Amino acid sequence: MVKEYRTIAEVSGPLVFVEKTDPVGYAELVEIVLPGGEKRRGQVLDTSHDLVVVQIFEGTAGISRASSVKFLGETIRLNVAQDMLGRVLSGSADPIDGGPRIIPEDRREIVGAAINPFSRAHPSEFIQTGISTLDGMNTLVRGQKLPLFSGAGLPHNEVALQIARQAKVPGSVEPFAVVFAAMGITHEEAGQFMDDFERTGALKRAALFLNLADDPAVERLITPRMALTAAEFLAFDLGMHVLVILTDMTNYAESLRQIGAAREEVPGRRGYPGYMYTDLAMIYERAGRIQGKNGSITQIPIMAIPDDDWTHPIADLTGYITEGQISIERELHRKGIYPPINPLPSLSRLMDAGIGAGRTREDHKAVSDQMYAAYAEGRDARGLMAIVGKEALADRDRRLLEFADRFENEFIRQGPEEDRDIETTLEIGWDLLATLDEAWLTKIDRRTLDAYHPAHREKAAA
């Protein structure tokens, strides 16, 4: 029997403090009925002998001591079904596309759990995004969690949409789906996401969860968990390979800080809760592959880092948990280069497991390493040129400076609708490396040079 309480002691921000209740469980669902009959949903955030803290999803405006509180005896669950694909849902999984409610095949708790390390299968399958800087130099692998580090005003959402449209495993006929969760976005951005998925036909294989900026901050905390619960059903029950894109994790962390301040918790770094590392890990560690299961969950969290500061707690903690990072750079964006992904601070720790003969091409690793080295030297030469002038540079420095310019304009730069396969990406790399002396290509062995260098292939053809 569900008991009703009228013992609200205090309302603070999104939180309601309830006294003198029977024992209740952490994360238990709550229903609050206002004096006028309006109902609000909430969840138990903290419980003690004397006081229960409830976070309200729809906001606390109008809630008073006269409101009644019911503890429902269950945690938040998501109705999951294959029919989620092709649908646009709110951050709390209510349909917002004008379609009917989803008929559930099952109901799942959204808290989930990290995959048991003993049961994890090592990621090893290349995912082609169609973006050369990712596919060629920071390869994404099935089951990986690879975040995008960006800054305010940079086109990280456009990059996310392009990945969502184009991601595939070449030659594979296995079912593939995208779960896209947006947190704290504007109505304009929500319209952009929906229009892009519908225009390109990607919506039919995608499920969108959209939490808007004017939605309650508390809902932002459950949106990624809703999305990952849907992804786990599609991956491990239906055997699909699922790409989960979470944007923007900065907005998620700000909601954590807001709730922590309302609870008067002792703050950690820059006011964020001390448990933020654990909270983020509970989200990120739900990506991966499970031995004996056909499906997989690959995760791309996106964060607009305040002040482009990689030491910021959100970026810093994310870097510890995930398997690399992709850098969206402001300098490249100022030059009008899209996508402005700088490969030098970027890293995919699982790249080596997903490339090479039988996966991409046997020369992939060597080409990537050589382009990285040449581009790094070319960027250094730019700094030297700013001091001594181009005429004072040695011939090698001038050549590498020209390589860096061409690398940015031919390899990094591509259209938002341009979907390059891995062969095209590697051939662009070889054409750029052919502008350098062979003696400088120290990252590539002789056999690979003879087989793939344009000059040697032309001789062989002749």
Phi and psi in degrees as a GROMACS rama.xvg file:
@    title "Ramachandran Plot"
@    xaxis  label "Phi"
@    yaxis  label "Psi"
@TYPE xy
-85.7776  120.226  VAL-2
-88.0962  152.414  LYS-3
-113.946  132.047  GLU-4
-118.228  145.488  TYR-5
-124.695  53.1874  ARG-6
-121.727  35.8994  THR-7
-67.3063  123.335  ILE-8
-94.8389  -33.3869  ALA-9
-160.161  149.362  GLU-10
-122.961  123.495  VAL-11
-136.301  109.937  SER-12
58.9802  -127.477  GLY-13
-86.2997  7.60724  PRO-14
-109.392  145.961  LEU-15
-123.226  132.496  VAL-16
-106.151  121.93  PHE-17
-116.503  132.029  VAL-18
-102.766  161.905  GLU-19
54.1648  54.8726  LYS-20
-107.813  164.426  THR-21
-70.6691  166.53  ASP-22
-56.7757  132.519  PRO-23
-127.928  159.764  VAL-24
-96.2396  154.254  GLY-25
-62.3276  138.203  TYR-26
70.4582  10.6603  ALA-27
-66.5113  142.761  GLU-28
-74.0876  147.791  LEU-29
-133.091  142.932  VAL-30
-120.342  126.719  GLU-31
-114.054  127.905  ILE-32
-108.037  119.304  VAL-33
-74.9532  161.725  LEU-34
-53.9673  -30.6196  PRO-35
-82.9134  -1.25997  GLY-36
99.6074  -9.53523  GLY-37
-67.3499  141.23  GLU-38
-109.039  140.462  LYS-39
-123.825  147.401  ARG-40
-101.904  148.555  ARG-41
-152.626  -178.937  GLY-42
-145.47  140.654  GLN-43
-69.4084  122.566  VAL-44
-99.359  -30.0598  LEU-45
-156.938  146.837  ASP-46
-143.374  139.607  THR-47
-140.75  -174.745  SER-48
-64.5447  -34.9612  HIS-49
-106.531  -21.2359  ASP-50
-144.114  142.116  LEU-51
-119.406  129.699  VAL-52
-101.135  125.177  VAL-53
-117.876  127.819  VAL-54
-94.8333  131.85  GLN-55
-99.3429  129.553  ILE-56
-74.0021  -38.4696  PHE-57
-95.5504  9.39828  GLU-58
94.7625  155.71  GLY-59
-101.061  3.87529  THR-60
-58.5643  128.657  ALA-61
92.6289  -12.4999  GLY-62
-79.2141  130.332  ILE-63
-137.316  -178.233  SER-64
-63.1541  -21.4564  ARG-65
-79.3359  -9.4935  ALA-66
-73.6591  149.905  SER-67
-103.57  151.171  SER-68
-124.253  131.525  VAL-69
-123.862  129.995  LYS-70
-96.4768  120.793  PHE-71
-88.2891  -7.42524  LEU-72
79.6201  11.6869  GLY-73
-144.768  159.752  GLU-74
-91.9856  174.079  THR-75
-66.9359  132.508  ILE-76
-127.65  153.229  ARG-77
-113.399  132.079  LEU-78
-75.0914  114.11  ASN-79
-108.936  143.424  VAL-80
-166.394  158.081  ALA-81
-63.975  -22.2653  GLN-82
-67.9856  -5.75851  ASP-83
-64.345  -28.1849  MET-84
-66.6345  134.33  LEU-85
89.4103  4.09846  GLY-86
-114.467  152.34  ARG-87
-114.533  121.417  VAL-88
-121.687  157.774  LEU-89
-73.6195  176.994  SER-90
-64.321  -19.6925  GLY-91
-106.828  19.6617  SER-92
74.4732  22.4209  ALA-93
-88.8257  137.104  ASP-94
-61.226  132.767  PRO-95
-125.978  14.7892  ILE-96
-102.725  9.39621  ASP-97
84.1558  -1.31539  GLY-98
-87.6646  175.327  GLY-99
-73.6063  166.131  PRO-100
-66.0382  149.829  ARG-101
-76.9749  128.731  ILE-102
-80.4349  116.825  ILE-103
-76.6383  142.356  PRO-104
-89.8563  -21.0427  GLU-105
-164.433  165.062  ASP-106
-120.636  125.753  ARG-107
-122.433  141.084  ARG-108
-65.7589  139.174  GLU-109
-86.6444  -10.6237  ILE-110
-64.2373  -41.2469  VAL-111
64.6342  -167.018  GLY-112
-158.295  150.7  ALA-113
-64.9024  149.438  ALA-114
-70.1789  132.526  ILE-115
-56.8356  123.422  ASN-116
-54.9121  -33.82  PRO-117
-65.8172  -29.2961  PHE-118
-91.4903  -6.5398  SER-119
-70.6483  137.504  ARG-120
-96.0616  138.848  ALA-121
-70.536  127.18  HIS-122
-62.2582  137.897  PRO-123
-153.355  7.80514  SER-124
-111.597  125.821  GLU-125
-67.5425  129.979  PHE-126
-105.101  121.657  ILE-127
-89.9264  117.589  GLN-128
-93.3244  -13.2074  THR-129
81.9358  -0.275528  GLY-130
-105.437  118.848  ILE-131
-60.7813  -39.9125  SER-132
-63.9585  -31.2079  THR-133
-80.8069  -55.7727  LEU-134
-63.3649  -39.3362  ASP-135
-81.5755  -36.4413  GLY-136
-124.807  -15.9582  MET-137
-142.275  63.551  ASN-138
-62.441  136.021  THR-139
-90.1564  137.651  LEU-140
-123.971  144.388  VAL-141
-55.3767  129.846  ARG-142
91.5089  -0.55771  GLY-143
-86.9994  157.101  GLN-144
-117.22  112.4  LYS-145
-130.721  102.105  LEU-146
-79.619  155.368  PRO-147
-103.923  119.976  LEU-148
-96.4794  122.676  PHE-149
-134.743  -168.282  SER-150
-142.208  169.838  GLY-151
-60.7642  133.876  ALA-152
85.1375  -3.22533  GLY-153
-91.708  154.493  LEU-154
-83.0034  50.5467  PRO-155
-68.7926  -32.99  HIS-156
-68.2077  -36.6278  ASN-157
-64.1836  -40.761  GLU-158
-63.7568  -41.4025  VAL-159
-61.5648  -42.6276  ALA-160
-64.4305  -40.5953  LEU-161
-64.2571  -40.9411  GLN-162
-62.4942  -44.4462  ILE-163
-61.6108  -37.2571  ALA-164
-70.656  -40.8164  ARG-165
-103.03  -14.3961  GLN-166
-61.6504  134.614  ALA-167
-163.362  163.305  LYS-168
-105.7  112.347  VAL-169
-56.3644  133.46  PRO-170
79.4184  -3.34446  GLY-171
-92.9018  142.018  SER-172
-111.753  9.95045  VAL-173
-70.8793  146.94  GLU-174
-63.5558  135.491  PRO-175
-128.497  138.126  PHE-176
-140.369  158.626  ALA-177
-121.327  130.644  VAL-178
-113.199  118.27  VAL-179
-114.362  116.995  PHE-180
-117.946  121.689  ALA-181
-115.268  132.801  ALA-182
-122.846  126.056  MET-183
70.5939  29.655  GLY-184
-89.7253  161.39  ILE-185
-81.1581  166.645  THR-186
-62.267  -35.3355  HIS-187
-63.673  -45.2048  GLU-188
-64.6884  -40.4751  GLU-189
-60.5614  -43.0478  ALA-190
-62.3992  -38.0115  GLY-191
-63.5114  -44.6279  GLN-192
-62.0575  -48.2083  PHE-193
-63.8241  -44.0513  MET-194
-63.3643  -40.9305  ASP-195
-66.5079  -43.5141  ASP-196
-64.6987  -39.11  PHE-197
-71.9157  -42.6223  GLU-198
-61.2135  -40.7004  ARG-199
-90.6867  -3.78252  THR-200
78.8394  3.61922  GLY-201
-72.8056  -15.7478  ALA-202
-64.2027  -30.514  LEU-203
-65.1773  -19.828  LYS-204
-113.15  17.8055  ARG-205
-129.106  152.863  ALA-206
-122.134  125.686  ALA-207
-108.713  130.767  LEU-208
-117.176  114.732  PHE-209
-118.23  113.837  LEU-210
-103.885  117.221  ASN-211
-86.578  162.611  LEU-212
-62.5381  -30.1396  ALA-213
-92.9051  5.07884  ASP-214
-77.901  159.606  ASP-215
-58.8847  141.757  PRO-216
-61.8706  -31.3356  ALA-217
-63.0497  -35.9591  VAL-218
-62.4327  -28.0271  GLU-219
-62.3852  -26.9019  ARG-220
-76.312  -24.015  LEU-221
-97.8383  -14.9632  ILE-222
-59.0516  -50.8225  THR-223
-64.1973  -30.8549  PRO-224
-71.8529  -36.0648  ARG-225
-59.9682  -48.314  MET-226
-62.1684  -42.8562  ALA-227
-71.4674  -31.7088  LEU-228
-65.3503  -41.4966  THR-229
-62.647  -42.5912  ALA-230
-63.9602  -39.9789  ALA-231
-64.3954  -37.2861  GLU-232
-65.9889  -46.4968  PHE-233
-63.9283  -38.3894  LEU-234
-79.6004  -52.1991  ALA-235
-97.5877  -12.0427  PHE-236
-102.141  -38.2687  ASP-237
-103.31  -3.86769  LEU-238
73.9787  24.7322  GLY-239
-92.3794  157.55  MET-240
-99.0224  118.713  HIS-241
-116.685  130.91  VAL-242
-102.761  120.345  LEU-243
-105.814  122.744  VAL-244
-113.09  122.959  ILE-245
-116.423  115.002  LEU-246
-138.566  128.038  THR-247
-118.372  125.43  ASP-248
-66.6906  -18.3403  MET-249
-64.1153  -42.4932  THR-250
-63.7091  -36.7619  ASN-251
-61.8611  -46.8574  TYR-252
-66.1712  -35.0608  ALA-253
-63.5127  -36.144  GLU-254
-66.4335  -39.4359  SER-255
-58.0121  -43.486  LEU-256
-66.0785  -40.1111  ARG-257
-62.9359  -43.6975  GLN-258
-65.9982  -40.4192  ILE-259
-62.3343  -39.2334  GLY-260
-66.3937  -39.7676  ALA-261
-64.819  -31.354  ALA-262
-84.2064  -2.2822  ARG-263
58.7237  41.5128  GLU-264
-75.5323  155.434  GLU-265
-70.7987  118.799  VAL-266
-75.1848  156.059  PRO-267
-100.337  -143.74  GLY-268
-59.755  128.845  ARG-269
52.4364  29.2416  ARG-270
86.6338  -3.92291  GLY-271
-77.7867  152.221  TYR-272
-61.9283  148.187  PRO-273
-65.119  -19.9741  GLY-274
-93.5861  13.4857  TYR-275
-63.2427  -35.4978  MET-276
-58.1292  -48.0837  TYR-277
-62.5779  -41.8262  THR-278
-63.4471  -45.7791  ASP-279
-65.1582  -39.4066  LEU-280
-62.7913  -34.9747  ALA-281
-64.1526  -24.9551  MET-282
-85.6583  -52.1252  ILE-283
-65.5363  -35.942  TYR-284
-76.3102  2.43647  GLU-285
-86.4789  5.31234  ARG-286
-93.4945  152.208  ALA-287
142.164  -170.484  GLY-288
-121.601  148.64  ARG-289
-117.282  131.683  ILE-290
-58.9011  133.257  GLN-291
87.6762  -6.09071  GLY-292
-108.485  142.185  LYS-293
-78.0752  -32.495  ASN-294
-81.1731  175.88  GLY-295
-154.053  157.056  SER-296
-123.845  118.795  ILE-297
-108.959  136.939  THR-298
-125.769  131.933  GLN-299
-122.677  93.0657  ILE-300
-79.233  141.389  PRO-301
-119.911  135.833  ILE-302
-138.57  129.717  MET-303
-87.6288  99.1822  ALA-304
-74.966  127.555  ILE-305
-57.3543  132.52  PRO-306
60.2926  20.7369  ASP-307
54.1947  33.0539  ASP-308
-99.1796  105.468  ASP-309
-71.3853  -10.8339  TRP-310
-87.9901  -1.12845  THR-311
-59.1066  143.111  HIS-312
-54.0794  -36.5171  PRO-313
-64.1695  -48.6357  ILE-314
-69.8423  -41.2273  ALA-315
-61.3735  -48.9546  ASP-316
-68.7279  -38.5897  LEU-317
-60.9243  -40.5568  THR-318
-62.3852  -32.4488  GLY-319
-69.364  -33.9358  TYR-320
-88.0863  -37.6128  ILE-321
-91.1893  179.226  THR-322
-108.79  58.7459  GLU-323
119.629  -166.576  GLY-324
-163.651  152.124  GLN-325
-114.045  129.635  ILE-326
-100.48  117.978  SER-327
-90.5872  115.436  ILE-328
-102.396  136.98  GLU-329
-69.8677  -37.0091  ARG-330
-61.8992  -43.9368  GLU-331
-64.9827  -37.5095  LEU-332
-64.0824  -39.3377  HIS-333
-62.1778  -30.5485  ARG-334
-78.9135  -2.36037  LYS-335
78.982  20.3914  GLY-336
-91.2969  126.195  ILE-337
-124.651  139.182  TYR-338
-75.6884  136.459  PRO-339
-79.7261  58.3947  PRO-340
-95.1541  117.219  ILE-341
-90.4539  116.592  ASN-342
-72.4365  -15.3795  PRO-343
-69.5933  -49.8283  LEU-344
-85.1764  -3.45313  PRO-345
-80.719  156.775  SER-346
-159.385  132.919  LEU-347
-118.083  107.676  SER-348
-69.6595  -18.3718  ARG-349
-102.295  9.3814  LEU-350
-55.6335  -46.1285  MET-351
-61.1933  -26.365  ASP-352
-76.9005  -16.8474  ALA-353
-112.846  4.54667  GLY-354
-124.422  173.881  ILE-355
109.578  -174.587  GLY-356
-59.0356  134.116  ALA-357
87.6276  -14.3025  GLY-358
-117.974  -57.9464  ARG-359
-118.561  -86.0253  THR-360
-156.894  151.556  ARG-361
-64.7061  -22.8117  GLU-362
-90.0481  0.561023  ASP-363
-58.1762  -51.9162  HIS-364
-60.6573  -44.1785  LYS-365
-65.5118  -43.5765  ALA-366
-63.2042  -43.3967  VAL-367
-61.2332  -47.849  SER-368
-61.8415  -40.6281  ASP-369
-70.1752  -39.7267  GLN-370
-65.278  -39.8144  MET-371
-59.2739  -48.4274  TYR-372
-63.9099  -43.9276  ALA-373
-68.0683  -40.6791  ALA-374
-67.0519  -38.8073  TYR-375
-62.2185  -43.3157  ALA-376
-65.4022  -38.3614  GLU-377
-64.3408  -39.3725  GLY-378
-66.9756  -37.0307  ARG-379
-63.7102  -38.516  ASP-380
-63.8765  -30.5793  ALA-381
-62.419  -42.6795  ARG-382
-63.7454  -39.3293  GLY-383
-66.9328  -39.2052  LEU-384
-62.6921  -36.4312  MET-385
-63.9914  -21.1736  ALA-386
-93.9452  -48.1635  ILE-387
-107.483  -10.7045  VAL-388
89.9797  154.316  GLY-389
-66.9755  -35.0457  LYS-390
-64.582  -26.6471  GLU-391
-84.8118  -4.57359  ALA-392
-75.6019  148.414  LEU-393
-69.2926  162.068  ALA-394
-58.5271  -41.7549  ASP-395
-61.8108  -42.8115  ARG-396
-64.6908  -40.2265  ASP-397
-63.8739  -41.3479  ARG-398
-65.4829  -41.5982  ARG-399
-70.6298  -31.6454  LEU-400
-62.7003  -43.621  LEU-401
-65.7976  -36.4881  GLU-402
-61.3146  -44.5361  PHE-403
-60.823  -40.95  ALA-404
-64.7791  -45.6958  ASP-405
-67.6297  -36.9522  ARG-406
-58.7091  -44.1561  PHE-407
-67.6471  -37.3532  GLU-408
-87.9145  -20.1482  ASN-409
-112.849  -33.7775  GLU-410
-95.3344  -52.8286  PHE-411
-71.415  -47.1181  ILE-412
-70.5357  128.964  ARG-413
-157.81  163.732  GLN-414
-74.4368  153.795  GLY-415
-64.368  -17.3575  PRO-416
-106.483  3.06537  GLU-417
-83.6782  119.188  GLU-418
-112.092  95.9013  ASP-419
-88.1697  132.767  ARG-420
-80.5941  169.206  ASP-421
-66.1767  -31.3029  ILE-422
-62.2481  -46.2448  GLU-423
-61.1918  -43.6367  THR-424
-59.1463  -47.4496  THR-425
-67.9565  -35.0091  LEU-426
-67.8993  -37.5896  GLU-427
-61.4377  -41.1775  ILE-428
-59.8388  -45.5698  GLY-429
-63.8565  -40.2576  TRP-430
-61.9286  -36.9188  ASP-431
-71.1458  -43.0313  LEU-432
-65.7213  -25.8883  LEU-433
-67.9878  -13.6537  ALA-434
-80.2117  -8.31951  THR-435
-103.115  158.17  LEU-436
-64.6724  141.353  ASP-437
-60.0735  -31.1273  GLU-438
-64.429  -20.9489  ALA-439
-85.5164  -12.2468  TRP-440
-86.0365  66.3243  LEU-441
-79.0613  -10.1348  THR-442
-88.268  -4.65099  LYS-443
-116.62  128.949  ILE-444
-75.3423  164.349  ASP-445
-61.7302  -41.9217  ARG-446
-63.1902  -40.8798  ARG-447
-68.2199  -38.8966  THR-448
-60.4138  -46.4012  LEU-449
-63.2086  -32.8213  ASP-450
-83.2444  -31.2647  ALA-451
-122.979  -19.4966  TYR-452
-63.0593  130.877  HIS-453
-52.9203  -38.0631  PRO-454
-64.4019  -40.3905  ALA-455
-73.282  -34.4711  HIS-456
-67.9718  -36.2791  ARG-457
-64.3302  -40.521  GLU-458
-64.4907  -41.6623  LYS-459
-65.0213  -38.7498  ALA-460
-66.7928  -34.8103  ALA-461
